[in-house]
């Protein structure tokens, strides 16, 4: 195997672990601080998802603004706000 564990070694280790039965001795955190810390083990984060959605919205707005800018420069729509986009600014 690539990690150095042969099938025989894995089987021997698995058998030893089954005889040790470490899951019966595990008690988890005992202090409030420990309990508070492990309560966040499953937390996957949330900011990245919101930032991704914001990025998508901003990209869509950028596309719309560029389209409006091209239309103003081509004279298809009126520049009522007085932005006066230079033609070479695209």
N, C-alpha and C positions, 0 to 999 in steps of 0.2 A: 504494500500500500504506500501511497505517497507520503503519508504522515508518520510512517515507521511502525504502525501497529499492524501486525499480521493477524489473520483471522483467528489463529490459535491464541495469540496474546489477548485479543478482544474477548474471546470466549472465557479465558481464564479470569480476566478482570471482571467481567460480568458476573461470573460465579462467585468471586470474592465479595463483590458488592452485595449480591443477594444474601450472602451469609452475614455480612455486617449489618444489613438492614438500616442504613442511616436515616431513612425517612421516618422511622419510628422514634428516633431521638431528636428530630428537628422540632423545635417549639415555637419558632418565630420570634419576633421582637417582644421584649418584656416591658421596656420603658415607654412612656408616652412619646418621647422624642424619636425612638426607634420605630414606633407604630406610625408616627406621622411621616417619617422618611419612606418607609416601605409602602405607604398608601399611594405614593406617586409612581410606583414601579410601572404601572400600565400606561402612564401618561405619555402620549405620543407627540405632544406639542400641538399648538393650534395656530400659531402666528403664521406659519409657512403657508397654510391653506388660504388664510385671509389675504396674505400678500400675493399669492398666485392669482386669486380672483381679482384683486385690485390691479395687478399687472395686465390681466386680460381686458379689463374695462378701460384702462388707460390706452392700451393699444388700439382698441376700437375707436375711442375718442380721437386719437391721433389720425387714424385713417379718415374719419369724417372731416376733421379740420383740414387735412391736406386736400381732400376732395373739394371742400368749399373754397380753399385758397386757389386751387386751379381754376375753378369756375369763375371766381372773381377776376383773376388775371385774364381769363379768356373773354370776359365781358358777359358771361351767361347769367350772372346774378349781380345785383347791385351791392356795392360796399357801403352799407348804411351806417356802419360804425366808424368808418374812416381809418381802417387798418392800413390801407395802401400798401399791400404786400408787393415787394419788388419781384419782378418776374424770375430773376436768377436765384431767388431764395428757396427754391424747391429742393 
